[in-house]
Amino acid sequence: MRSDTEDFRALFLNDTPMMDARAPVEFDKGAFPGVVNLPLMNDIERQKVGTCYKQHGQKAAIELGHQLVSGKTKAERLQAWADFARAHPNGYLYCFRGGLRSKIVQQWLKDEMGIEYPRVVGGYKAMRHFLLDTIDQAVEQCGFVLAGGMTGTGKTEVLAQLDNSLDLEGLANHRGSSFGKRATPQPAQIDFENALAISLLKMRAAGIETFVVEDEARLVGRCSIPLPLFNGMQEFPLVWLEDSLEGRVERILKDYVIDLCAEFIAEQGENGFAAFAERLQQSLVNISKRLGGERYQRLALLMDQALAEQARSGSVDLHRAWIEALLGEYYDPMYAYQRESKAERIEFAGDQPSVVEYLRHRQARAAP
């Protein structure tokens, strides 16, 4: 039999299959990418055992657990664990602390299914601490540079062309702005942090020690950038991406209208366009106080007209009017102020090809 493991680094670098024996409510709060939740106890059973433990102690709680998970229920769960173990002979199982629950699953698999399957020592809690430490260590030990620029200059496109970029918006499934919600939901905060840490771990294992990240606010949608990284982002050097207003309008039209509409239709079928239109209108409502009443009403009318024409004919041309007005009257003044406040940290400014070239050369110079 393979031994139980504490080599968390190898587990994540190798995308090792893992079976999570925690209850669904624990799993939903946060998990690791690709892990399968096959709980020893469901939420109700776990709650009953927890109450029993508080009132009568561990022995009584274990006895109750065995009563609750018995007969057909036990047989079905055993079969699911066995199926996973046979499908993933190189995998591991774990519970919250790598204690009683994972040991029970491990013992039952051995005694009743003849399968010896290793567990992760320390369980979810230890692996989670390892990943948080991974982020802290990267901020302390690695170099970072921010990609900034006005809205619509294509900062995400720059990141996609680099092998040393960390796409925080991609990990958060959100474009970062007030209009940034996607058709699919964002990950839980813990899942976002775990995915970020694993990306850092894999890139450092590949020899990358200098990272490019987009200049973001603390919140990317509802996902909060880990504080050590965000604090560092207030001091990291900056490259500034530039583009014409026309180029920026076209890019926003593609990202926030054409592509987002297609996302909603792919997700919701015939209801997709209505959901897309509602999302766009709500995004404008969300910043209505900052826009002011008159300006909000004017932009909302332009947006409504554009959506009506898109629904009628499929044409997206009218969307350019509200996009250009929103950039010129709302986003650009904010970003102009940001650029001024960060001027001392800007080490290069230019269009997309020149910024990509600069960042590639910068990485090559930083390589050992």
N, C-alpha and C positions, 0 to 999 in steps of 0.2 A: 504493500500500500504506500502511496505517496504520503509524505509527512504533512501535518498541519503547517501553515506558513505564516510568517510575519513579514515577508518580503513584499511590502505594499508597492514598492517601485516597480518590481517585475510584473505584478498583477496588472497595473495600469499601462505600462509600456507595451505589454503583449496582448492587451485587450482580452485578458483571461475571462472565460465564461464564469459567471458567478450566480449562485442561487441565494436570494435574500429571504431568510426565514422570518423576518419581522412581520407584524400585522400590516394590512393594507394602509391603515391610517398613518403609520410611521413611514411607510414607503412613499406615500403620496407627498409627504412634507419634504422629501429629499432623497435622492438615490444616485447611483452611479450609471453612466451611459452603458446601455446594452444589458444591464442586469435584469434578471427575471425574478419577480416576486412570487414565491411559493411558500406561503406562511405556515408555520406550525399551528397558529391559532388565528381565527378571524378577529375582527375588531371587538365584537360582543364577547367572545370567549376570553380575549385578553383582558377586557375590562372586568369581567367577573373574577378572573384569577388574581388580578391586581387588587381588587377590593378584598378578596379573601386573604391575600398576603398581608395587607395592612391590619386586618382584624384578627387573624388567627396564626400568622407566621408562615414560613416557607414550606414546611412539611404539608400543612393543610392545603396550601396553594398548589403544590405539585400534585397532590392527590386529586384535587378538583380538576386540574388540567388534564390528567389522564382519564377522568370520567367524561369530560367534555369532548376530548379527541379520542374516540374509541369506535369500535364497530365499523360501520360503513364509512363514516367520516374519516376515520384513521386510514382505512384501506384506500380510499380515493386519494388522500394526500400522499400516502406512501407510494402509490402508483405514479403520481405526478413527479415526486422527487426521484424515483427510480428512472423514469423516462428521461428526465433532465440529465441525471448522472450518466446514463448510457449514451445519450446524444453528445455529451460533453465530458469525455473521460479525462480531459486535462483541466477541468474546472474545480471550483471550490464552493463551499457554502459558508454562510455567516448569519449571525443575528446581531442584535444591537451592540453588545459588548463581547461577543464571541464566547458567551457563557452557556447558561443552562439550555436555552432553546436550540442552539446549534448543536450542542452535545446530544440532546435528545434525538434530533433529526438524524444525526450521524449514527447513533446507537441503533435506532430503529431500522435504518437502512441496512446496517450490518447484520443485525439479528434476524430480521424478517424478510429481507430481500437478498441477502448475501452480497451486498455491495459495500465495499469499504471506500468511503469518500471523504477527502480531507476538508478541514474548515480553516477559516481565517482567524488566527489568534488575535483577540482584541476587537474583532468584528467591525461593524459599521463605524463605531465611535473612533476607533484607532485609525481607520483608513481616512475618515473625514479630517481628523487632526493632521494626518500626514499631508493631505492635499492643501489644507490651509497653510501649513508650514511651507509647502512648495511655492505658494504665491509670495509669502513673506520673503523667502530666500531669493527668489528671482528679482524682486524689487531691490533687495539689498546688494545682490551680486552682479546683476546684469545691467547693460545699457539700454536706455529707452529713448525714442524720439517720437514726437507727436506729429500727426498730419492734420493740419487745420486749414480753414478756408471758409469762404462764404457758402451759404446753403446752395446746393446744386452744383458744386464744382467737381464732384466725382471723387470724393475722398475714399469711398468704399471701392471704387474701381482701381484706385492706386494700390490699396491694400491687396487686392486680388492679384496684382502683377508681381508681388514680392513674396519670397519664400520665408521671410522673417517677420511677417505681419501677424498681429493678433486682432481678429475681427470681433470686437466686443459686441457690435450690433448683430452680427451673424449668430453669435453664441446666445444673445438675448432674444433673438427672433423679433427684432424691432429696429426701425430705422433711426431712432434716436430723437426725432423732432416731435412736435405736437401732432404731426400728421403721420407718425412713424409706425402705428399699429399695423400688423400684418393680418391676413385672413385667418391664420392659425394662431393659437394662444402662445403666450410666452412661457418659458420654463419656470418652475419654482425657483426662488432665490438660491437655495442650496444647490439645485441642479446646475444653475448658471455658474456658480462658483466652482463646483466640481469639474465641469467641462472646461472652464478657463484654466484651472490648475493642471488638468491632464494635457491640455494643449501646450502649456509651458513646459511640462515634464518631458513630453515627446520631442519638442523642438530643441530643448537643451541637450537631450540625449543624442540628437543629431548634430550637435556641435554649434548650435545657434546661441549666441550670448548677447546679441543686440536686437531689440524688438521695435517694430513700428506699430503704434496704436493711434486710432483716431482721437482727436481732441474732443472729449465728451464731457457732458455734465455728469454729476454723481449718479443720477438715475438714467438708465437706458430703458425707457418705458417704466415698468415697475421693478426692473432688475437693478440693484444697487451695486456699483463697482466696489470691490473690496477696498476698505479704507486705506491700507498701506499703498496699494496701487494708485488710488485716486489722489492721495496726498502727494505721491511722487509726481503725478501728472501736473501738479501746480508748479513744478520746478523743471521738468524735463525740457530739453531744447525742442524747437518747433520748426517744421517746414510749412510754408503757406502756399496753398494751391489756388491758382487764379484761372478764371475763365470769363468769357464775355457774358453779358446778361442774356443774350439770345441762346448761347450754348447751355446756360444754366436752366433757362426755361424749358428747353427741349429735354434735358435730362430729367427734370422734375416731372414733366408731362409723361415721360416713359415710366419712371419709377412709381409715381404716386397716382397715376391715372390708368395708363394702359396696362402695366404689369399688375398693379393691385386689383384692378377690375378682373383681369384674367385669373388671378389667385382666388378671388371670391367665387367666380363662376365654376372653377375647378373643384372648389370645396362644396358649394351649395347648389350647383346646377342652375335650374331656372329661377331660383330665388337669389342667385348670386349678384345680379346687377343691383337689385333693390338694396341688398345688404351693403354692397360697395358704396352706393350713393349715400346711404344713411351714415356710414362710417366717415365719408368725406365731409358731410355736412356737420356731423358731431365734432369732428376735429376742429372745424372753424368755430363752432360754438365754444369749445374749450378755451379758446384764446380771445373770446369776444370782449371780455372786460379790458384786456390789455390793448385790444384794437380800438376800443371806444365805440359808442353806439352808432354814429353816422358811418364810420368806415366799415364796421361789421355789416351793417345793412347793405351797403353798396357791394361789398365782396360776396355776401351771401346771395344777392340777386344775380351777380355774374356767374357764380357757381351753379345756382339752380337752372339758369338758362343753358349753361354748358351741359349739365346732366340731362336736361330734357332733350337737347339736340342729340346727345350721344345715344340716349334711349331710342330716339326716333329713327336716326339714320346711321348710327355707328360712328359718326364723325366726332373727333376729339378736339377739333380746331378751336372751339370757343373757350376751352379750358385755359388757353394761354393768357387770356385777359386777367382772370383772377390770380393766376400764378405770378404774372409779372407785377401786378399791383401789390401782392402780398410780399414779394421779394423787396421791391423798391421802398415800400412804405413801412414794413414791419421788420423783416429779417435783416436786411442789409444794414440799417442803422445800428442794430444790436451787434452784428459781427464787426462792423467798422470800429465800434468802441472796444470790442474784445481784442482786435488786432492792435489797436493803439496801446491797450493795457499790457499786452504781451510782447510788444515790439522788441524789447531787449533780448528775448529768448529766441526770436526768429533768426535762424542761421541760413535759410535759403527760401526764395519765393520764385514761383514760375508756373508755367502751364503743366498739364498732366505729364506729357512725355519727359519734360526736363526734370520734374520732381521725381518721377520714377527713376530716371537715370542717376540723379543725385543720390537718392536713397540707396540704390544698388552699389554705387561707388563708395558711399559712406560705410555700408556693411562690409565691403571688401577691405577697406582700410582698417576696420575694427577687428577683422578676423585675426586670430593668433598666427 
